[in-house]
């Protein structure tokens, strides 16, 4: 799962111009107002194995963007959503096949006293593992 998220993050960096550098996981690490992170959402990582050795797996994840400008945070999240509007795929993200489901569109999460806003969008990845 860690390698898959690294592939998703690399894909987002290549497709979304507002995300120019590394995407940290699970926390905002820089001192800047502008940053995007990914988070493995609480919930089950499921794996259903078949007698052939293959199986179906799935997990939830989200992207969070913080910014001093509401418009910037929302536009970054909308750009991430557009990049991940893939639905079904074959040979993508280092996976043979799967489905990428949007579970929550860009939504505001918080605004600090300093005026920093955080927006999020959520996704579910379901993929097939070959034996």
N, C-alpha and C positions, 0 to 999 in steps of 0.2 A: 504494500500500500504506500510506503514512503517513496519508493521509486516512481510510482504512478503519479503521486502528488508533485514530485519534482518535475516530471514530464509536463504536467498540466501547467505548473508555474512557468516553465520555460516557454511553453506555447503562448501563454498570456503575455509574457514580456515581449515576445516577437510580434504579437498581433495588436497590442494596445499601446499606442504611443504615450499615453499618460503614465504608464507604468514603465519607467526607464531602467530600474535596477532590480536587484534581488528582491524577491517576495519572501519575507520572513514567515515562519509558521507560528501561529498561536499567540503572538504578542507584538505590539508596536515597539521596535527596538531602537529606532533612530530618534534624534532630538529635533527632527524637522516636523513641520506641520503637515506635510504631504507624504503619505505612506500608504501602501497597500499590503495587507497580510492575508494568508489563507489559514483556515482553521478546520481541523477534523472535528466535525460536529459530534456531540454526544449521541449515542445511538448505536445500534448493533452494526458491526461489520459482519456480514453473513457470508457463509461459504457453504454451498451445497455440492457435495462431491458425488460423482457417478462411479460406477464400477469400472469404467474405462480409465479412470485416473484424472479425467477432466472435471470441470465443474462450473458453476455460476457463482459469482461473487458480487458484492455491492457494499457501498458505504456513502455516507453523506459528508459534504464539505461546504464551506462558505468562504467568500472573500469579503474583507472589510477594508474600507478606504476612509482614512481620516484626512481632513483638509480644513484650512481656515475659511474656505469658501464653499458654501452649500452647493452651488452650481458645479464646481470642480469635482466634489465628492460624488455627486449624483451622476455626472457625465462619465466619470471613470467607471463607476459600477455599470452603467448602461453599455459602455464599450466592452467590458468583460462579459456581460450577458450576451451581447451580439456575437462575440468571438466563440462563446460556448453554446450557441443555438445550433447544435449539431444533430440532436436526436439520435438516430442510429448511425453507427460507423463500422467500418472494416479497416483494419491495419492503421490504427491511430493511437497515439500516446504509448506506443510500445505494446499495445494489446491487439489481439486478433480481431475481436468484434465486441460490440457492446452498445449501450444506450446511455446518453447523457441527458438527464431530466432536470429542467429548471423547477425548483420547488418553492422559491420565493424571489420575486422580482426586487429591484433596488428599493430599499426601505431605510428611512432614517432610524438610527439606534439611539444616539445621544448628542448632546451639545454641552461642552464644558463651559465654565465661567469665562474662560479665555476666548470663547467663540469657536473652538475647534469642534467640527461636526464629524460624526462617523456614520457611514452608510454601509449596508450589507446586502448581499444577494446569496442565495443558497441553491445547492445542486445535489443531485444523486447520480452516482456512477454505478451502473450495473454492467458487468462484463463477463465474457466467457473465457475460461482457462482451458487450454488444450492439455491433454495428457503429456 
